[in-house]
Amino acid sequence: MEKQSLALRPAKITIAQERLNIQTDLSDQELEKILEYLNRKIEKYIGENTNETKKRLLLMALDISAEFFDVRHRYHKLAENEKNIEKEISTLNNLLQQELDDQKASES
């Protein structure tokens, strides 16, 4: 489903206890889902043994990237499966049509 292009609007968000002013074309619901996701990721790494923010953010980025590539892989696999299913349906449809044509020919 393609997203309609919306005008940017100002929004105030909070990530990791930091209040930010941004411009976004996302709806409030979409923005809230993203913020919840990012805040869960940040919370996960704040508890790590390292005190260095940069390392925690790198670990978080790696984790998010891994999830992204996993989802992308699953999407491509589903798309491939869909193509295979469409081919099988087409083959079965052709066989059925051939059988119907043969029956009509034998009745004539």
C-alpha positions in Angstrom: 0.0 0.0 0.0 1.5 3.3 -1.1 1.5 6.2 1.4 0.0 9.4 0.2 2.4 12.4 0.3 1.5 14.6 3.1 2.9 18.1 4.0 5.4 18.2 6.8 4.2 19.3 10.1 6.0 20.1 13.3 5.9 17.6 16.1 7.4 17.3 19.6 8.7 13.9 20.5 10.6 12.3 23.3 13.3 9.7 22.7 15.4 8.4 25.6 14.2 11.2 27.8 15.3 13.8 25.2 12.6 16.2 24.0 13.0 17.0 20.3 11.2 19.2 17.8 10.9 17.5 14.4 9.1 17.9 11.0 7.2 14.8 9.9 4.6 13.7 7.4 3.7 10.7 9.6 0.3 10.5 11.4 0.3 10.7 15.2 -0.4 7.0 15.4 2.5 6.1 13.0 4.9 8.4 14.9 3.8 7.0 18.2 4.4 3.4 17.0 7.9 4.3 15.8 8.7 6.2 19.1 7.6 3.2 21.2 9.7 0.9 19.1 12.8 3.1 19.3 12.3 3.7 23.0 12.1 -0.1 23.7 15.4 -0.5 21.7 17.1 2.3 23.7 15.9 0.9 27.0 17.3 -2.5 26.0 20.8 -1.1 25.6 20.8 1.4 28.5 21.1 -1.6 30.8 24.2 -2.8 29.1 27.5 -2.9 31.0 29.0 -0.1 28.9 28.6 3.5 29.9 29.6 4.8 26.6 26.5 6.2 24.8 28.1 5.8 21.4 28.7 2.1 21.9 25.1 1.6 23.1 23.8 3.4 20.1 25.9 1.3 17.8 24.7 -1.9 19.4 21.1 -0.6 19.0 21.7 0.3 15.4 23.1 -3.2 14.7 20.1 -4.8 16.3 17.6 -2.7 14.4 19.6 -3.4 11.2 19.4 -7.1 11.9 15.7 -6.9 12.3 15.4 -4.9 9.1 17.3 -7.4 7.1 15.3 -10.3 8.6 12.1 -8.7 7.6 13.4 -7.9 4.1 14.5 -11.5 3.7 11.1 -12.8 4.8 9.4 -10.4 2.4 11.5 -11.5 -0.5 10.8 -15.2 0.4 7.1 -14.5 0.5 7.2 -12.7 -2.8 9.1 -15.7 -4.3 6.5 -18.1 -2.9 3.7 -16.0 -4.3 5.2 -16.2 -7.8 5.6 -20.0 -7.4 2.0 -20.3 -6.3 0.8 -18.2 -9.2 2.7 -20.5 -11.6 1.2 -23.6 -10.1 -2.3 -22.1 -10.2 -1.8 -21.2 -13.9 -0.6 -24.7 -14.6 -3.6 -26.2 -12.9 -5.9 -23.8 -14.7 -4.4 -24.8 -18.0 -4.7 -28.5 -17.2 -8.4 -28.0 -16.1 -9.1 -26.1 -19.3 -7.5 -28.8 -21.4 -9.6 -31.4 -19.6 -12.7 -29.4 -20.2 -11.8 -29.0 -23.9 -11.1 -32.7 -24.2 -14.5 -33.6 -22.7 -16.3 -31.2 -25.1 -14.5 -32.7 -28.0 -15.4 -36.3 -26.9 -19.0 -35.3 -26.5 -19.2 -33.9 -30.0 
